[in-house]
Structure formats: structure tokens, C-alpha cells
Amino acid sequence: MRVTRAARTEVIEWALEMIRRPDVVYLDTETTGLGDRDELVDIAAIDNSGRVLLNTLIKPRQPIPRDATAIHGITDEMVRTAPSWADVFPRYLDLLASYRHVIVYNADFDRRLIQQTCIAVTLSPPRATWHCAMKQYAAFAGLPSQYGHGFRWHQLGQAVSQLGVTLIPDHSALADARACREVVRAMAATL
């Protein structure tokens, strides 16, 4: 599948709409891992102006595996006195009450981990309109998927580099939320 002018134009129009909306938030999380029992250890959200709306470590119910720490640098000691997800959850609910459009680079993953962390502590995940900047960037870049359908996904660092964004993601939730915002803004600027 090759990128068509129409597909790229759709992505640019989406990005333009998102950067103009007052109810958009860019969000990112860091977790104990990738599995069905893993949970959040860091969450951050910024608005379209780049203002930080939420930025906190989260104390998980389980130890953080070394493999996860090797990726994001968050240790058990760092979260020892951090609030639990149940403590952070009201702030997350307040955030989604004002910002109904949530943009995440790899939204399926973050959404799943937020949902499973909620369920693990008997909280109901709130509704929001989720947008995946990774899938949008894949269509924008237009490289065919190695699996034979759709477009090839790119890591956030690759998207940042290919778009010439100077902000480098570092696997902290705040830096990655900022990088996601810059990817969307860079795609919008190509019109």
C-alpha cells in the first residue's frame, strides 16, 4: 500500500483540527510492563498550548520489573511514596471532564493499561474519544506495513526525527506526551 495524496491530506486535516480544538489533551503513560497484569507507574498530560495538566509517578501494587526500569528508568524506590492509581484517578477524571479528545502515541496500549489498572483497583474507566498519533503518523509517512496491509508503524523517536522535531522523547510520560504533541503539530504544519 502506497500513500496517496488523499490519505496524507486526511491526516493533515485531522492534525489541523486537533491543534485547533480546546478540548484536546496529549497523554502518555509508563508501566510495569506490557502484559495483562501490568499497571501504570507514570502518567502525564498536556494541553494544546503545552501546559502540563497532569504529571505524576504512580505507586503500582507490584514491584517494577528490571526490564521495565531499563526502558523508562523508574524504580521501586522512586515510586515508594508516590500516590496510588486510586489516589490519582480523581485528577484523571477531572482532566477528562474538560478534555474529551485524548491523543496518544500508540493509544491502544495506553488505553488498555489505563483500563486494566482501573479494573485492578475496582474503578470504572471513564469514556473519552481516543486518537492514535502513531497510526496517523503511519498513514502520513505512507510506508507499507511489513505484514501486507495498512501502513508501517514507527516508534515515537523515529517520527520525531523524520519530522525534524527537536524535542526528543525519553520514555518519561511527560517527555513523550510533549513529543506526541509536537508530532501532531509538525504534521499539521505540512499543509
N, C-alpha and C positions, 0 to 999 in steps of 0.2 A: 504494500500500500504506500503510495507516494502522497506527500502533502499536496493538497490542491489549494489554489488561491482562496477558494470559498471556505475551506476548513480553517486556514490560518486567519482569515478575516473574522470568522466566528469567534475564535479565541481572542483576538484583539478587541472585538466588540464586547465580549464578556469582561475582559480585563478593564476596559474603559468604564463599563457600568459599575464594576466592583469598586474602583478607586473613587468614584463619584458618590457612592451610597454612604449615608451617615450611619447605617446600621450594620456595618461590616467589621468583623474582628478577625485578626490573623492570630492563630493559636498554634502552639506546639507543646508536646509532652516528651518527657524522658521516662523510661520504665525499667522494671526489674528484668525484663526480657521480652521475648516475642510470643510466648505461649499462652494457653488458655487460662492459666492461673497467675499470670504476671499482673503487676499493678503499677500505678503511677508513682514516680519519685520526684517529678518536677513538672510544673505547668506554667506557661506564660502566655499572655495575650496582649496585643497592641491594637490600637485603632488605626484608621487610615492616615492620621497625622503622625503616627509613630509613637503616640503617647502610651506608656505602659499602664495597662488596666489590671493586670494580674501577673504576679511573678513570685512564685514560692516553691521551695522544696516541700516534699510531702513524705512523711514517715510511713513506709509501707508496713504491712503486717508480717512480712517475711524478710529475711536478710537479702541484701542486694548481691547477686552473684558476681564473681570477679569478671566474668565475660562482659556483663553489662557495665560495670565500673570502667573497664578498659575502653569502652566506647564513649561514655558520657562523663566519666571522671567523678561521678557521685558515689560517695562511700557511705557505709552504715554510720560512721561517726558524724558525717555531715548532716544526716537526717535524724540523728538521735533525739534532738529537741525540736524538730520540725513538726508542724501540725499534721494531724491525720487527714485523710481524704474527707472524712465526715466533718472535720473542722473547716476545711477549705470549701466544701461543697456549697454552703450558702452564698459565698462570694461568687462562685461559678454560676449559680442560679441567677444572681443579680446581674451578672455580666450578660447572660443570655436573654434576660428580660429586655435589655436595651439594644443588644447587638444580635439580631436574629440570623445573620449570614456569617457562617464560620468558614474561613478559608484556611486550609491546612495543606502542607506539602506531604502527600500520602495520607489523605483524610480517612481512608478506610481503616488504616492501622490505628491512628489516634482515636478515632470514634469508637472502635472496638475496645481499646484499652480503657477509655473513659467509662464505657458501658460496663465492662466486666469489673472494673474497680468499684463502680456504684453497686452493682449486684452483690459483690463480695461483702459489702458493708450494709446491705439491705436498704439502698437508696434507689429511687426511680430516676433513670437518666432522663433529663429534660429534652424536649424537642427543639430542634434548630434546623436550619437549612444549611447543609454541609456542601462545600465546594472543594474539589481536589485540584490544587495548583499543579501537582505533579502530572496528572492526566491532561490538564490544559496545556502545560508546557510540552508534553509529549506530542500533542497534536500541532502545537506551534512549531516545534523543531522538525516534525514530519518524517522522522526516520522510521522505516518499517520495523515492526516487532520481530524479534528472532523466533517467535512462536507462530508466525504465519498469519496473524490477524491483528489489526489495530496498529498503534504506534509504540515505539520503544520508549520505555520509561527511563528517566535519567535521575541520578542522585541529585540532591539539592545543591551540593558543591559543584557538580557539572553544569547545572542550569545557571547558577550564579556566574560561573566562569565563562560559559558560552554567550551569556547576555552582556558581559563586560561590567557586571555589578562589582563594586569594590568591597562590599560588605561580605565577609567570609563567615559561613556558618561553622560553629564549633561544637555542635552536639550539646549545647545547653538549650533549654527550651526558649529562653529569651532571644538568644542569637539566631536560632533557627526560625522563630516567628518573624524576626526582623528581616532575615534573608528571604523568607517566603513573600513578605510584603514587597520587597524590592524586585523580586522576580515578576510579580503581577504588575507592578508599576513599569518595569522595563518592557514587558510585552505590550502594555497599553501605549507606550511611547513610540512604538514602531509604526503606527498608522501613518 
